[in-house]
Amino acid sequence: MANEVTKLNGIAIANITDLNGITDANLAKINGQEFTGSLDIATITGYTQAGSGGGGSYGANLTYDEDNNYVYLQYPRNGGGGAAVVGSYNSSNQNVDFGSEQTIESSNAFSSRTCDYDKYNNRVWTAWIGGSGNICYARCGTIGSDKSISWGDRLMVQDGYNAISRYNQGILGQNLAVDQSTGKCLLVWNSPADTVGDNASNHHMTGVILTVDTSDNSITAGSQARIATSENNQFGMIKCHYDPDNTEWVAIVDNSGGTDGIFACRVTDNSGTPAVANMTQLTGNSGHTLQGSSGHGATKGATGARYGGFHFIYDTSSDHFIVASATEDGTTPKLFAFENTGSAINWDTTGIAVSHGTTVSQSGKGGTIAYSHARGRFATHGQDGDEKLEIFSYDGSSFTSHNASSLITISTDDDPFFKGGASMQDMSAFAGGATMIVGGDYDSRKPYYIIIEMGG
């Protein structure tokens, strides 16, 4: 880190609010040294519908195109199919100006979906489960300056029930991550090609690496490989994220070889096939999982358990991943941290209990976790009659809650922001360093968003 200015003409930085009319929030450097002023936690944009689309099944996903400084938001459409809108931040109105709706899937179901942005190839990736028999599909496209998307052909990653009498399962919001050093994309889900006891819907946690041909945005898939072993009567939850420091992927799962809990592992590219290393369990925290034990029975979750979106983020300020737990025994869910050294997974088993509501329900009560690259902070939200959001940081050894006694109220409804998410990409340039979070409004089934300044 660069040296930081601590005083100017003998005045402490904390007491300076502007310099020649430039506020401390927008003043980055003085004579080449970092100027670090202070920012209060604030709601920039309250609970707002994203465009005029949606109305299909529940939920929404988000990623960020830093080449155009656009957000990409996808959702199920009313009447079938899936769509996306691309938006730019309007600083005057402090909201997002969305372009016209772009079709991803014209008519089939789009109920389970995930997305990420590829900075290496300047492409947006999406994957979903839909069609007759729950088929797993993927698609890649180019975002234009006019907020249009030029899609390549849809790829059937894995056929479903009509062909093999088994369903694809487990795409739950954070199942696709791009290796930003190569442009290759890891997709993880519960594949019917590797089933538990020949069951129609219980499958092992699987990964496949996808590659785009930039001449036409078509996709090819490598060989599928098992990431973790599910137990009978339950398909385990799996989520993935790119690790920029080790230029590889990391996955989290809630079951490994029949043992419930929270596990993390490294995933590398072995000649086009995912290779798993250092599968490591969070110890000393019995009862903490990602979605509950057999039957996905969590009743509380820091990020909504099965009905959430993102379950973990990468904190670039501490070089640690932050994972949210779920419980079914009444225990308050926590956030935990782990480090990927490139050769091992090291857990911090202490964690921090969240102060916001944690009710989990298929009737509109979920949550997510979002990271602010600009502030080095992260936020989770949940339900206690109102939907409230809490902001945290982690310094490599301990957590801090920055607003446990003054939580942000997202909505006074008891079922908003269902099956939502945020961007895994750095959105520092989008809204002055504020963070956008999305979700589906349970009652209207429309996509909604908020923009939060996490402070610092």
N, C-alpha and C positions, 0 to 999 in steps of 0.2 A: 504494500500500500504506500502511496505517496505521503510525504510530510503534509500535515494539516495546519492551516492557520488557526491559532487559538486566540489571538488578540489583534486588534487593529487600532493603532494610536492609543494603546493602553486600555481599550475597551474590550471586555470579554465578548467572544463571538455570540454567546447566548443572549447578550443584551443588544445585539445589532439586528434590526428588522429590515433595513434596506440600505443600499449604497448607491448614491446618485439616482435614486428612483427605482433601482432594481431590487426586488425583494430577496430575502435570504434564501427562499425556496428555489429561486431561479438563478442564483449567483453560484457558479460552479467552482471557479478558481480565481485567485488573486496572485499575480506574478508567477503563475505556473503551479502554485500550491493549492491543494484542495481547500475549499471554503465549506465548512459543514455547519449550516444553520440548523434550525429546528422546525419541525412541521407537526402540527396537531393532527390527531386522528380525526377524520371527517368523512361524511357521506357526500360524495361529489354528485352522483346521480342516484336517486332513490329507486324503488322497485318499479321498473318501467318495461312495458311490452316491447319486444324486439320486432319491429316491422309489423306486418299485418297477417303473416302466415301462421302456420301451426294448426293446432286443433285436432291433431291425430292422437296417437298414443302419447305417453308422458315423457317429458325430459328434453334436454338440450345439451349440446357439446360446443366447446369453444377452442379455437387456436388463433395464432397471431402470425400475420405475414409482415415481417419487418422490412421487406423490400419495398412494399407499397405503404407501410404503416397502416395496415388494415386489419380488422378482426374478421374472422370467419366463424359463423354460428350456424349449426345444423340442427334439424329437428324433424319429427314425423309430420306429414301433411294430413289435413282433414280429407278423408276419402281414400287414403292409401298413398304409399310412396313416401319419399323423403326429399327434403330440400335444404338449401343453405342460403343465407344472405351474407353479403360482405359489407362491412361498415367502416366509416372513418369518424374520428372524434371531432365533434363540433365544440371548440373551446368557448365560443360565444354563448351557446345554449347549454353547455356542459352536459351533452348527451351524444348519442351516436346517430349519424346519418347513414341509413342502410340503403343499398342498391336494390334492384329488382330481384325477386326470388329466382334462384337457380336450381333446376331439377337435378337431383342425384339419382333417384329411383322413381320411375314414373307411376307405378301402381302397387307393387308388392309391399309387404310390411317392412317397416323401418323402425321397429320397436326397440332393438338393441343395437347401439352404434358407438363409434369411437372415432377420434380424428387427431391429427398432428400436422405440423408444418415442417417441410423439408427445406432448410436453408441452403443445403449443398446444391440442390437442383432447382430451387425456387418453385416448389410444387406443394400442393395441399393433398394430404392423404385422408381417406375415410374408409371405414370397414363397418359392416353391419350384418345382422342376421335377418333374413326375410324370405319372401317367396314361398311357394308351395313346399312344405316339408322342412322349413327352417334351414335354408341354405346360407352358408357363410360367403359373403361377397366382399370385394375390395375395389376401390377406384382411386385414380390419381388425376389431378387437374392443375391447370395453370390459372392463376388469378390475374385478370387484366386490370389496367388502370381505371377502366370504366366500371369496375366492380362486377364484371362478368366472370364466369369460370369456363374454361375450355377443357372438358373432361375427356379422358381416354376411355376405351371400352371397359365395361364392367368385367371383372375377373371372378369366376366362381372358385373360391379358395377350397371349399369342401362341400360336397353334395350332402343332402339331408335325408329326411325320412322316406321320401318317395323312392329313392334309389337304394338305400341301405337299411331302412327300417329303424333309423336312429336319428335323433335331433342334434343339431349344433346348439350349444348353450354357452353362457358365461361371458358374452361381450357386455360389459357393465360400465362403460364410460371411460376407462383408462386402460385400454388393451392394445394400443398401437403406439409405437415410439420410433422415431427416425434417428439413426446414427448420423449425426450432423457432420461427421468426418468422411462419410462415404455415400450418404444418401440412401442407404439400404434401410428397410423398414421391418421391424419386428412386430408381428401380430400374435397375441396370446389369447387363448380361449379354451373351452372344453370341447375337444374335437371328437365326433362320433367315430373317427377312424381309430381311436384308442379308447375303447369303452371299458367300464368296470363291470365285469361279469356279464357281458352281452346285454346290458341294460339299455333301454331305448333313450334315456336322458341322463344317465350318470356316467360321466367320462373323465378321463385323466386330464390334467392341465398341460396344454400343448402349445408349442410355438412353431412359427414358420417365418422365414425371411423372404420379403418381397422386394423386387427390384423394378424400377421404372425405366422404360425406353423413352428418353426425352424427345425423340423425333415425333412420337404420336401419343405419348402418355399411356401406352399400354403397359401391363404389368405381367411379370413372370414370378412364379412361386417356386422356392426350393423345396426340399423334403421336410415334412413335419417331424418334430421330435418331442418326446415327453419332457416337460419341465419339472413336474412333480406328480406324485401318485395320490389319487383321490381314494377315499374309502367308499365302501358300498353304501348305497342309499343317500349319497350326497356327492354332488360335483363340487369340488373345492373352488374357492375364489382365487383368481390370479389377476394381477395388475403389473404393468411394466413402465419403465422410465429410462431415459437415456442418461448416462453418467458422463458429462463432458470432460471431467478430469482424467478418467481412465479410458475414454473413448470406447465404451462398451455399454451394454444394457444391464439393468438391474430389475429383478422381478420380486414381488412379494406374493406369498401364498398363505392360505390358512390351514393347510393340511399337507402332511408329507409322510407317506407310508402308513396312513391310518392314525397318525398323531395329530390332534387338534392343537392350534396355537397360532402364532404369527412367525413366519419364516421369511428370510430374505436370501437371495442368491445372485451370483453373477451369471450373465448370459453373454456368450461371445459368438462370433461368426466363424464356424468351422467349415470353410469351403462351401458356404451357402446354406448350412444347416445349423440351427441353434445348438450350442453346447453349454451345459450347466456346470457350474463349479461353486464350491463353498456354500452349499445350502445350510443355513445356520438359524436355529430357533431362538426367539426371545425367551429367556429363562426368568424364573422367579416371579412370574406374573400369570399364574393359573387363572383361567376364566377369560382372559383377554384373547380375542380372535379377530378376524375381519368381518365375519357375518354370523357368528354363532357356531355351535357344534352341529351334530347331525340334525338335518331338517332346517338349516339356516335360521336357527331359533333366536337370534339376538333380539332383545327388546330395547336395548340402549346402544347408541353409537355416537362417537365423536364426529363422524362424517356420514351418518345415515346407514351404516352397515350395507346390507344388500340393496337398499333403496337410496343410496348415496350416488356420488359420481367419482371424483378423485378420492383415493385413500392415502396417497403419499406424494410428497414433493421433494425436490432437491434444493437444499438451502446452500446457495453458493457462498454465503458469508461465513459459514462454518464448515463447508465441505461435508455435510452430513445429510442423509435422507431423514425426513420426518414422516412417521407412520401413525395413522389414527386407528384406535382399537374399537371393538364392539364387545358387549357383554350380555349375558342372559340370566345372571344371578342377582341383579340389582346393583352390582358394583358400578361406580361411575367410570365411564370410559376415559382413556388417557391418550396423550400423544407420547410417542417414543422416538428415539433417534438411533440411527446406526450409521457406521462409516464403512465404505467400500475402499479398501486399501489397494485394490487391484490384485490382491492375492488372498484376501480374507474379508469376512464380514464381522464387524465388531459392534455389538449392541451396547447402548447405554440403557440399563434396565430400570432406571429410576422413573422417568416419565413425569408428566404433569397432567392432573385431572382437569378437564374442561369445566368451565363455570356456566356455559350456556346450556339450554335444554338439550336432551339427548334421546327423546322419544323416537322410536323407529316403528314405522307402520307402512304397509303397502297402500294405505289410504292417504298418501300425500305427505308423509313425514320422513324426510331424508336429510341430506346435507352434503358437504364437500369440503375440500381443503384447497386453498389458493395461496400462491407465493408471490411476493413483491420483490423482484430483483433489484429495483431501485432503492428499497428501504431495508432489505435483508430481514423482512418480517413475513409472517404467514398468518392466515386467518381460517377459522372453521366456524360453521354455524349450525344451529339446530333448534328444536321445537320444545317450548314449554307452555304452549298456548299462544305465544307470539314467536316469530322466527327471529332469533338473535344471533349476533356475530361477535366473536372474540378474536383478539389479535395477540400474537405471541412472537417471541424471538428465542433463539438458541445460540449460546456462545461457544459450543463445543463441549461443554460439561454440564450446563444447567439451563433450564427453561425459565422464561419470564412471561407472565401475562401482563399486557399493557393496559387492559381495560376490563378486568374481571369485575370491578365494581361499577362500571359504566358501559355495559354492553350496548352495541349498536342494534337497534330494532330495525330489521329489514322490512317486516310486515306484521301487522296485527292479526292477520288471517292465521288459522291453525293448520293450513296445509298448502303453503306456497313453496316455491323453489325446490321442486321434487326432481330427483335424478339429474342433478346439474353437474357443473364442472367449471374449470378455468383453463388457462393456457399454460402449457409447460414451457413455452418460449418466453424470452425476455421482452416484456411489454413496456420497458422504461420510457420509450419515446412516444407512447400512444396518448396518454392523458396526463402529461406532466409527472409521470412516475406513479400515478394511481393505478389500481388493479380492478379489472373487470371480472365479474363472476356471473354465471348464468344458471338457469334452471327452468323447469317447467311448472307453470301454475297448475295445480291439480284440478281445480274446478273448471277452468276454461281450456286447459290443455295447450295453452299458448306459451311460447318461449318468452321469458323475462330476463332482465339483467339489472345489476347494480354496478356502480363504480365507487370504490372505497379508497380513500387516502389512508394508508396504514401508519403514517407518522414516522417520526424518527429524528 
